[in-house]
Amino acid sequence: MAATALVVLTTLATEAQARTLVTSLVTERLIACGTLVPGARSIYRWEGEVTEEGEVVVLLKTDVSQWEALCRAVRERHPYQVPELLALPVDRGLEPYLSWLASEVVG
């Protein structure tokens, strides 16, 4: 099976926001799994000011075929004006996991 899996990164301000977003994306089969990693600190420039905020990093596991629909869903539901949404292609992975992932989002 050719790997078409993606790991998609996003961040949210709170665990509650992250849990709500991930649950809806799993329910709609846009992702197979979302992992919440609380305790991150982001330092960035926004509107000319350097800002530091606590965030929850979220790792979304999906298939490339779901990318456009996932982008739309995140843009509609994400509380940030400009949400981080970066897709990293999976070059290799454990075949049973990749098969499970595909079956959850592609069918």
N, C-alpha and C positions, 0 to 999 in steps of 0.2 A: 504494500500500500504506500503510495507516495504521500509524504507528510504535507498536509495542508493546514496543520494546526497553527494557531496564533496564541501568543500570550500577550494580552492587552493590559497596559498599565493606566490607571487613573488614580486620583487622590480625592478625598473628601474631608470635610472639616471634622466630622464626628463618626463614631462607630455606628450610631443609629442611622445616619444618612447612608453610610456604606452598606449596612445590612439591608436596608429598604431597597436600595438600587440593585444589589446583587440578587436578592430574593426575586424581584420582578423579572430580572434578566434570565434567571434559571427557569422560572415559571413559564416564561415565553419561549424557552428553548433557544435563546440567542447565545447563551453560554452554557457550557456543561458544568462549570464550577467557578466560584469566585472565592479568593482567599483574602481575608482582611488582615492587614499588618499594622496594628496601631502603634503609636509612639514615634512616628516620623516627625522630623522638623524640616520644613522647606524654607529656604531663603531665596527670594526672587525680587526682581524689580517689577513694580506694578504702578502704572500711571505716574512714573517718574520718581517713585519712592522705593527704597529698599525695605522689604517687609520680611518678617520671620513669623511663621505660623506653625502650630502643631497640626498634623494631618494624619489621616489613615490612608496608607497605600493599599490599593486594591489590585489584585492580579486576576484578570478575567481570562479563562481558558475557553477558546472557541475554535471554529473552523473558518477558513478564509471566505467561504461561501456566505457566512453570516455578517461579514464586516460592514457592509452598507447599512443593513438593518440595525446592527448594534450601534453604529455611529448615530443614526437617527434617534434611537431609543435613549441613548445617553444624553444627546443634546437636549431632548425634550424633558428629561427628568433630573439632570444634574443641576445643583443649585449654583454652581459657579458661572459667571458670565462667559469665561473662556476655559472650559474644562480641559485638563490634560487627558489626552487619549492617544496613546502610542502603541502601535502593533509591532510585535517582534515575531518574526517567523520562527517556527520550530524546525530546526534542521534535522534533529534526531530525537527519538523518544522510545520508551518502552512500548512495544507494539500493542499489548493488551490495553494499555492506558489510552493510546492514540485511537484504537478501535472503539473503546468505550466513549471517548470524547466525541468522535464522529457520530456515533449512534445517538447520542443525547441531543445534538444540535442539527444534524442532517437527517437522521432517521434511518 
